[in-house]
Amino acid sequence: MRLVIIDDEKGIVDGLKTIVRRYLPTCEVVGTAHNGIEGCKLVQEMQPDIVITDIQMPQLDGLQMIRNLISSGSKAKFIILSGYADFEYARQGIELGVKSYLTKPVEEEELEECVTKVIAEINLEHVQVRQENELVLKGMLMTGYNPESHNTQILNVLHVPVSGHDCVCALLEFGCEIGKLQEERILGRLRNDLRHYDQMQAFRYEGSQFVVIIVNEKRFDESNLIRDVKILQEWFNQTGGMSVSVGIGQPYPVPAGLSTSFEEAQQALRYKLIKGSNAVIPFKETERISDSSSIVSEEDMALLEKSIEDMDAEGSRAVIERIFKIIEVENRLNLADLQHQILIILLSSMRRMTFMQLQMNDFLGKYMLSQDELSRFKTLDELKLWLIQATERIIEQKLTRSTPKKKDVISDIKEYVAVHYNSNITLADLSARFFINPYYLSQLFKEKTGDTYLSYLMGIRIKKAKELLEETDLKIYEICQMVGYADTNHFSKLFERMNGCTPTEYRKKCKI
């Protein structure tokens, strides 16, 4: 954490620097000042995370300096240090959002505890901002989402200029379940190995899939990107012990082209069924695969796709019957080529479906989409029936998604959270369960409840924790786990922030 110290007494500044260096190794003092005007300039220039400041200083006092900095947009957290235990100073500090009011001479332990609490709050805010940024990106990547209406937000998330940059999406799918520690390891490796690009965002999309968004100036070199991805894949294979398939979209201008590149990455990843697992598949390569040995006209493929899009089961069956009549008349494909061709037909027909839609249906997600499944069929009639059934399942899935929702979906979500609060329920999980775009859900939840989803969930969990503290003799770590938190220290800090006391102190109060 970057920290600035402002005090008109040089001895106090030096003493505070010594305490920070000795007891707060995660903090770095990036500057000091000896009056309010110097302090204001220093904070604006250095953009620190934390500012420790005296109140009584020449030229500009600490409180006015804080007012000026806040009005100019400073995001720093302020800690007031004063030789006067004056309630009025403390009151004004609270109104300004000051995090703590300490009186001189400050004890080492007191300052350490105070700064540590502020660091925890900053870290929590960073996590929330990152999650909100990921929601913006996830929402834009969902099918049917119009990025043009949210250009400014997306550009802010990606930290790129309005023009002159291209973006590329890649979708990684690991061949094993990914736990929290593995997730952090994967994201860390992606950020490290792809840091040479102008901007890179990586986050978990769903299940064992991770999205990588790379932004670079025009003239994006796709061959270099493919090389970088293959190097990453080799590391995951050999060092991480994980197989990973990767679909890569084509470059498009930021931000409008982001969803197109992502859709291409999704479609490319589906072709691992043909290329085999642990493959790196650029979208351009899938176009060549689709064109190879094709005996199905573009017109028939367009009709099949439209029938599925319109949820017309009879229409899709009629198109498939016509396709197989042509295949039977042509009679120029061996069984392996025929199976390959049917798989291409299926992949093309469901190109507008997201992985989330596929995985929510066992037939579509787990059983249908495998080369082994397709190779079981040895006759033309068996293959035709299989393809008809597959398209019917796709249409069933689309019909389910198009079923009118209950008007008050937020109430349904709140009821669900009230029962499952102790599980790791993310907005992505809720969006899949209730068929709502995650970004839209985030906005709707705030609109209907006046609170963010994360804050609402935290309130439910802390309320339940209070009940358990009042009514049981369970240990703190047991209550922590029962309400959905894995880290006892994190749970205790959240509890204290919401209630003004630690869980242990709260329990003692209840038993008085």
N, C-alpha and C positions, 0 to 999 in steps of 0.2 A: 504494500500500500504506500502511496506517495503522500508525504506529510509535510506541512509547512508550520513553522513556529513563529509567532509574532508577539513580542514583548519589548517594552522600552528598557528593561534591565538586562544588560549583556550576560551577567552572571546567571540569571534565571534561564535565559535561552541556552547557554552552555550546559547547565544542569539538566534541562529537559532533553537536550540532544544525547547526553550520556545515558539517561534513563531509557530512552527509546532504543539506543544502540545495544544496551545491555539486556533489556527485558522484552523488547518487541522486535525480534529478528525479522518478522515479515514486513516491517515498516522501514521506509527510507526517507530521511529528512532531505527534501529536495530544495529547501530554501528557508531563510530566516529574514525577518524584518524587525525594525525597532519603532515604527509608528504606523498609524492607520493608513496613511496615504501610500507609504512604501508597501505595506501589507496588501493593500487592494491591488496595486500593480503586479505584485509578485504572484498572487493567487490567480489573477487573470492570465498571466504569462505561463505559469507552471501547471495550471489545472490539476491541483492535488486532490486526493480523495478525502483527506482530513486536514482541518486547520485548527491548531491550538492557539488561542489568542487571549491576551490580556484585555481588560475593559478600559482602564484608565491609561490612556496613551496620548502623547502630544499630537497636535495637528488634526487628528481624527480619532475619536474613541472607537473601541472595539465593536460596540453595538451598531454605530452608524456605518462602520466599515462593512459589517455583515449585511446590513440593509442594502448598501450599495452593490455588494457582490451578488446578493440574491436577485435584485432587480435587473442586474446585467446578465443573469442566466447561469450563475455558478451552481454546480451540482455538488460542491464539497459539503462534508458534514463538519459542523462547527462544535468545538469544545471550548467553553469559556473558563479562563483561569484568572482569578481576581483576589486581591488582598482584602476585599470587603465582602463580608457575609451579609449582603444587602438583599432583602426579599424583592425589592423593586427591580434590581438588576436581573435577578433570577426570573421574575415574571416576564420582563421584556424579552429575555433570552428564549423562554418557552414559546412566546408568541412568534418569534422568528424561526422556530424549529430547531433551536440549539439542542444538541444531544446530551450535554451534561454541563453542570456548573460546579467547578471545583474551587475551593478557597486555598490561598497560599498560606503557609508553605505546603505544597502537595506532597503526600506520601508516595513512595515508589509504587507500592502495591495498589494504591487507589488509582493512580494514573494508568497503570498497566491494566487493571480491571476495566476502567472506563474506555480506554482505547480498544481493548479486546471486544467489548460489547459493540462498539461502533463498527469495527471490522466485520463482525458477524452479520450486522444489519446490512452493510454494503454488499457482502458476499451473497446474502439472500436476495437483495435487489438485483444483482447481476444475474443470478439464476432465473429470476422472474422475467427480466428483460430478454434473456436468451430464449426462454420458453415462449414468450410472446412473439419474438422475431420468428421463431420456428413455426409458430401458428400462422403468421402472415404468409410465410413461404409455402407451408403445407396447404393452406387454403387456396393459394393461387395455383398450386399444382393439381388440385382436384379437378376432375372432368367437369366442364361446363362453367368453370370460374372465369370471370372476365378480368384479366389483369390490368386492362387499360384504365379502369376506373380507380385503381389504387396505385398508380405509377409512383406517386410521391412517397408513399409508405414503403414500397418495395425498394426504391432507390435508397431510402434512408437505411433500411436493413442491410442492403448490400454495400453501402458506402461507395457508390460509384457516381461519376458525372452523369448528367442527363443524356448525353450523346457520346458517340465515338467508341463505345465498348460493345463487345459481343459476349454472349453467355453460352455455356454448354452444361447440360445436365448428364450425370451418370448415375445409374442405379445399381447398387451392389447387393447381392443376395448371398448370404452365407449358408453353408450346408449344414449348420447345426444351430441349436438354441443359443441365444446370446444373452448372457447375464449382465448385470450392471457393471461389474468390473471389466468384463470383456468389451462392453460398449465403450467405456472410457478409454480403454486401450486402443480400440479401433479408431475412435474419433481423434485421439492424440496422434496416431500414426498418419492418418489422412491429413491433418492440419500441418504436421511436420513435413511430410514428403511433397505436399502440393503448395507450400508456402511461397514458392517463387512466382506464382501467378499474382496478378494485380489484386484479386480478391477471391477468397474461397470460403464457402459455407458448407459444413457437413453436419448432418443430424440423422437420428434414427427416424425412419419413415413409418414402418409397421413391421411387426414380427422381427425377422432376421434381415430386413432390408434397410439400407442406408442410402440417403440421397447426398450426392456431392454436386454443388453448384459452383462453377468456376467462371469468373469474369475476367476478361482480358481485353486489351485494345484490339482494334480491327486487325484483320489478317491473322486470325486464330490458326495456329498450326496444329491440325488434328493429329498428324502423325506423331508429334511430340507428346500430345496428351495420351494417345494409345500406348506409347512407350512407357510413360510415367505410370499408367494404370497397370500395365503388365509387370512392372517392377514392384508395385505395391502388392499385386496378386501373388507374386513369387514370395514376398516377405510373409504374407498371411499364410501361405501354404507351408513354407519351410520353418519359419520361426514361430508363427502363431499357431501352427497345426490346424488351420481352418481352410477348407476349400471355399472359394468364392467365385460366383459368376457375375459378370459385369455387362450391362447394356449401356451404350453411349449414344446420346442424341447428337444432332448436328448443331453447329454454332448459329445463333440468331442475335439480332440486336436486343440490347437490354432496354426495358424490362419485358416488353410485349412478347418477345420470342421465348421467354423462359418456360411457359407452359407447353409450348410446341416441342421444345427440346426434351422436356421431361416425358411427354407422351411417346416420343420416339425412343427414348431410353427404355421405357416400359415395354414397348413393342419389341425392341431389340433383345431385351432380356428373355422374353418368351421363347426366342429361338434357341435357347440353350437346350430345348427338347430335341432339336435337330443337331446342333453343334456339340451337344454333350455338356455335362456339368463342368464347372471350373473353366469356363470359356470367357474370353473378352470379345464382345460382339458390337461393333459399330453399326449404327442404323443403316448406313449405306450398304453394308454387307447383306443385311436381311432383304433388301430390295433385289439384290442379285439372286439370293436363294429363292425368293418368291417367283422370279421370272424363269428359273431353270425348269426344264422339262414340263412346263405347264400345258395342260390340254383343256383348261377351263377358261372360257372367254372372260374378258374384263366385264362385259355386260352381265354375265351370270353372277360373277363375284359381287358386283354392285347391287344386283337384285337380292342376293342372299344377305348382304350386309344391311340393306334397307329393310328387308323383312324382319330381321332381328331387331333393328333399331325401332321399327314400328310395333314390335312384339306380336308379329303375325306368324303364329306357328304353322298354319296351313300354307301360307305363302312360302315359308322357308322349306317346308317339306316338298312342295311342288318344285322349287328350284333344285333341291338336292336330287329328286327323282330325275329331273332333266339332265343334270350333270352326270349322273351314273349311267344314263342311257348312252350318252356320248362316250363315256369311258368304255362301256361294253362294246360299242360299235368300233371304236378305235382299236381296242385290244392290243396296244403296243407297249404296255408297261408291265414289268414283272412285279411280283408281290411286294418286294421291298420298295421299289419305286412308287408303287401304288399307295402303300402305307405312308410313305414320305409325302406324297402329293395330298392325301387326305388331311394329314397334319397341317400342311401349309394352308389348305382351305379353311380349316378350323381356326388357326391362328389369325388369319386375315379377317375372318368373320367376327371375331371377338376383339378386334384391335381397340375398340372404343371402351372396353371394360377395364376398370382399374384392377390391380392385384387385390385390393381390399374386397371388391365385389366377388372376385373369383374364390378367394380363400374363405369367404363366409359360407360357401356352399361346398360341402364335402365332395360331392361328385365332380364339381368343376375344379376345385382347388387341389385336392389331395390325390384323387384316384384317376380322374380323366386325363390329366395333363402329365402323362408319362409315356415314353417310348415303349416300355414294357407292356403297358395297358393296350396300346394300339397293335402291337405285334401278336397279340392273342388271336386276332381275327384273320382267318385264312381264305375267306371267300368274299366275293364282291357284295353279296347280300348282307353278310355280317358287317362289313365296313360301312355300307349304306345305313343300316339300322343304327350302328354306333354313332354315326355323324348326325342322324336325325335326332337321336336321344340327346346328344350333346347340345345341339342348338335349342332343343326344347328346354333343357336345364338353364341355358343362358336366358331364354325368354322368361322362364319362371322367376329367375333372379331379378330381372328387370321389372317384371310385374310387381314383385314384392316391394321393390324400391319405389315404385310409382303409386303404391297404395296410399290414399290420403292419410295424413298423420292426424293424431289428436290435436285439437287446436292449442292446448296448453302444454306443449312439449317440455317446457322448462319445469313445470310441476312434476311431470313424469321423471325428469332427470333428477330433480331434488329428492323425490321418493326413492329412486334407485341409489343415489349417493347416501341417503340416510341408512340404507341397509348394508351397503358395501363400502362404507367409509374407510374400513380397515384394510382394504385392498389397494393396490397401486393403480388407481383409476386416473388415466390421463384424458385430456380433451379429445385426443385421437381415438381412444377407446369409446368414449361417449358418442363421438360423431359417427363411428362405425355402427354402434348399437342402435342409434336413433336416426340414422341415415340423414345426417346434417353435415354440411361443410364445416370443418373445425374452426375456420376463421369466422364464418358467419355465426356459429354457435357461441364463440367467445364474445362477439359483439352483442348477440341476443341475450345471453346470460347477464351481461353487465346492464343492459337496458332494462330487463325485467326485474332484476334483484337489486340493482344499485351496487353490486359487488363483483369482483372478478371471480372466476371459478376457483382459482387456487386459494383465494382468501376465504371463500365460502366453505370449501372443503376443510381448510385449516380450522375454521370456526366450529364446524361439526366435530372434528377430532378433539379439539381442546375442550369443548363442552362435555364430551363423553369422558375424557380424561379426568375432568373435575368430579364427575359423578363417581368414577372408580376410586378417586382419592378420598372422597367423602364416605363411601359406603363399603370399601374393602380394605384389607391390609396387604394388598398386593405390592410388591416392590416397584420402584419407579421404572426400572427397565422393563418389567413385565407389562406395566400399563402402557409404556411407550410402544411396545410391539403390538399390543392389543388394539391400539387406535391407529395403527398404520405407519408408524415411524420406525426406521431401523437404527437410527443414531440417537442415543439417549441425550447426548450433549445438545444436539440440534433441537430435539424435542423440548428440553428444559429451557433453552433460550427463547423458543417460540412461545412457550407457556408463560415465561416471565414477561415477555414483551406485551402479551395480551392481558395479563392479570396483575402485573406489578409485583409479582413475587414468584419464587421458584416453586415447583411442585411440592418439595419437602416443606417449605414454609406455608404453603396453602393448606396442606394436610394438618399441620400443627395448629393453624388458626381454626380449622373446622372442629378440632377436638378440645378447644378451650371451653 
